[in-house]
Amino acid sequence: MRKTVAVVAGAVAALFPAVLVLKADQSRRLSENRSRAQTPVVCQMDVLDFPAEKKKGWYLSLMAPNTKGPMFAWLDPSRLYCNSQAFADCVEDLLSPFQKDSIDLVAGVDAMGFILGASVATTLGKGFLAIRKEGHLCVPTEQQNYTDYTGKENTLELRKDVLKAGLRVIIVDQWIETGGTMKAAIQLVERQGATVAGVAAVAIENTEGGKWIKEHYRFSHCIPEELQSHIDAKDLDTFIQKFQQLNN
């Protein structure tokens, strides 16, 4: 028994320096993430403030950088929703290309597309239809498999008792990276006979999927042309530099 205890104690002692190194590394990374998370992407403006002169896309400065690794999007736009003026201006910009269009319904993609989509629907005075991830609807649904921006296989669902031929629908999501999720949403809407009148997101990256959406559907996003290449490159530093140049 004493021999066993001694062996275990020796093993713990041997591992202890490695545990300390791991803890130190974890603490350092956590500190870096917290420091980065406390700083907005572009400026130190308080999240509830807005500039006296609002240039197009000014609210993009409120987006926050990813601090949790590659399984998350590189920028988080949802911080700008906390600012009522930023949120309103973002929705106004998204709707600009569709001002003269006939729209019957707005659909939002689970989950962040619900926030933008519901606001777009309210602004237009139209109804809102939720396109859900698999397993959240208790009614008959259509399903469509897709691969998301992380490479993970998923399924979207759309209820069968709303859409019909002739309805014109705008589909809204927060961000379009690879385009897989939005393409699945488009397929669900069209399969039920409705027409996709347009696609809207804060950003649409020029990936293969993003380009396909832009080539086949009317679209809107909030990224000024001068910033698109920096969004496509996911280069935070050059994005910040270019944004500051455009807003000074």
ChimeraX attribute file (.defattr): number of C-alpha atoms within 10 A of each C-alpha:
attribute: neighborCount
match mode: 1-to-1
recipient: residues
	/A:1	6
	/A:2	7
	/A:3	8
	/A:4	9
	/A:5	10
	/A:6	11
	/A:7	12
	/A:8	12
	/A:9	12
	/A:10	12
	/A:11	11
	/A:12	12
	/A:13	11
	/A:14	11
	/A:15	11
	/A:16	12
	/A:17	11
	/A:18	11
	/A:19	12
	/A:20	11
	/A:21	11
	/A:22	12
	/A:23	12
	/A:24	12
	/A:25	12
	/A:26	12
	/A:27	12
	/A:28	12
	/A:29	13
	/A:30	14
	/A:31	12
	/A:32	12
	/A:33	15
	/A:34	12
	/A:35	11
	/A:36	15
	/A:37	15
	/A:38	11
	/A:39	15
	/A:40	18
	/A:41	22
	/A:42	20
	/A:43	13
	/A:44	11
	/A:45	13
	/A:46	10
	/A:47	18
	/A:48	14
	/A:49	12
	/A:50	16
	/A:51	9
	/A:52	6
	/A:53	8
	/A:54	12
	/A:55	11
	/A:56	15
	/A:57	18
	/A:58	19
	/A:59	24
	/A:60	21
	/A:61	22
	/A:62	28
	/A:63	20
	/A:64	21
	/A:65	20
	/A:66	17
	/A:67	19
	/A:68	12
	/A:69	8
	/A:70	9
	/A:71	11
	/A:72	12
	/A:73	17
	/A:74	17
	/A:75	16
	/A:76	17
	/A:77	20
	/A:78	17
	/A:79	18
	/A:80	21
	/A:81	19
	/A:82	12
	/A:83	18
	/A:84	14
	/A:85	15
	/A:86	24
	/A:87	17
	/A:88	17
	/A:89	18
	/A:90	24
	/A:91	22
	/A:92	16
	/A:93	18
	/A:94	22
	/A:95	21
	/A:96	11
	/A:97	15
	/A:98	16
	/A:99	11
	/A:100	8
	/A:101	11
	/A:102	11
	/A:103	20
	/A:104	18
	/A:105	22
	/A:106	28
	/A:107	28
	/A:108	27
	/A:109	26
	/A:110	20
	/A:111	14
	/A:112	15
	/A:113	22
	/A:114	22
	/A:115	17
	/A:116	26
	/A:117	27
	/A:118	20
	/A:119	18
	/A:120	27
	/A:121	22
	/A:122	13
	/A:123	13
	/A:124	15
	/A:125	13
	/A:126	14
	/A:127	14
	/A:128	21
	/A:129	21
	/A:130	21
	/A:131	25
	/A:132	21
	/A:133	18
	/A:134	16
	/A:135	9
	/A:136	10
	/A:137	14
	/A:138	7
	/A:139	9
	/A:140	11
	/A:141	16
	/A:142	14
	/A:143	18
	/A:144	19
	/A:145	16
	/A:146	19
	/A:147	16
	/A:148	18
	/A:149	16
	/A:150	12
	/A:151	11
	/A:152	9
	/A:153	11
	/A:154	15
	/A:155	17
	/A:156	23
	/A:157	24
	/A:158	26
	/A:159	20
	/A:160	14
	/A:161	10
	/A:162	11
	/A:163	21
	/A:164	15
	/A:165	11
	/A:166	10
	/A:167	18
	/A:168	21
	/A:169	24
	/A:170	26
	/A:171	27
	/A:172	33
	/A:173	25
	/A:174	24
	/A:175	22
	/A:176	26
	/A:177	22
	/A:178	22
	/A:179	24
	/A:180	22
	/A:181	24
	/A:182	27
	/A:183	18
	/A:184	23
	/A:185	30
	/A:186	23
	/A:187	14
	/A:188	23
	/A:189	25
	/A:190	16
	/A:191	14
	/A:192	18
	/A:193	14
	/A:194	18
	/A:195	20
	/A:196	22
	/A:197	20
	/A:198	24
	/A:199	24
	/A:200	29
	/A:201	23
	/A:202	24
	/A:203	21
	/A:204	28
	/A:205	24
	/A:206	20
	/A:207	14
	/A:208	12
	/A:209	19
	/A:210	19
	/A:211	14
	/A:212	14
	/A:213	22
	/A:214	16
	/A:215	10
	/A:216	9
	/A:217	13
	/A:218	15
	/A:219	21
	/A:220	21
	/A:221	22
	/A:222	22
	/A:223	19
	/A:224	14
	/A:225	8
	/A:226	12
	/A:227	15
	/A:228	17
	/A:229	16
	/A:230	19
	/A:231	20
	/A:232	14
	/A:233	12
	/A:234	15
	/A:235	12
	/A:236	15
	/A:237	12
	/A:238	15
	/A:239	20
	/A:240	16
	/A:241	12
	/A:242	14
	/A:243	22
	/A:244	14
	/A:245	9
	/A:246	14
	/A:247	13
	/A:248	6
